[in-house]
Amino acid sequence: MAADAEGNIYFTCIGSRLTPTEKDKDGYLGVIPHGSTEPKKITDVDTLDAPKGLLYQDGFLYCTDVDMVFKINAKTGAIEGYVDLSPSRMKFLNDLAFINGRLMVSSTDTNQIFYVDTNTSSYGELVTKQPIYKPNGLAWDPERKVIYLCEYATDEKGKPSGRLLSINPVSREVTELSKERGQYDGLVYRDNALYYSDWSKDKKPEAVRRLDLKTGRSAPVATGPVEGAADFILYDSMMVVPGMTEKKIHIMPIGGKK
């Protein structure tokens, strides 16, 4: 999900089948125009495969798609830049964020984070000192100057083991922020707190939670159950959460106590 200043809400669609790593040409970008409830396609058929992460900035949509990152005109749907990361042999590029002025992308299947430049079609890796596992959501804290990351991970027994982490981009040190574990997907930083979605709380209001970075306490903030809560956004006092497995978009007030 992404939004612009005019209130248009943008979204990625993997396609008719939940196949996030397949190049099947049935994915697309869409928009729900401000004041409407009717979604519209932005990109043409046969343009994208399985787009996932989405970011809006200055009239452009940046999205990940299997092993590609695209820069797309939000009004016309035209591709105006791209980076091909297939030489690094990943199939699950996921979330993206502008971090310290640079576009960064998580690669869930290869346990990596990349710097990406769609203007020069180049990329490089941010190598952390401690390992990260199944990285998904990314966010930037301009005050602390750290990257926040959440993991969509399970242990050898299939139990949720994903962590909420901060990464210092200079020292490359990784710090654990909570003892909670989950299968985390979307991640948003706002007002000294992290909001994150958790597939291990599927179909429950706990599918989206808030971690207070001062106290270390967390609490649910969704006001209803979500099935397959993926990469979401906060928009004023509302949250816009895709229910990936139910093929719905939930727009609901941000609940919970601060």
Secondary structure, 3 states (H helix, E strand, C coil): CEECCCCCEEEEECCCCCCCCCCCCCEEEEEECCCCCCCEECCCCCCECCEEEEEEECCEEEEEECCEEEEEECCCCCEEEEEECHHHCCCCEEEEEEECCEEEEEECCCCEEEEEECCCCEEEEECCCCCCCCEEEEEEECCCCEEEEEEECECCCCCECECEEEECCCCCCEEECCCCCEEEEEEEEECCEEEEEEHHHCCEHHHEEEEECCCCCEEECCCCCECCECCCEEECCEEEEEECCCCEEEEEECCCCC
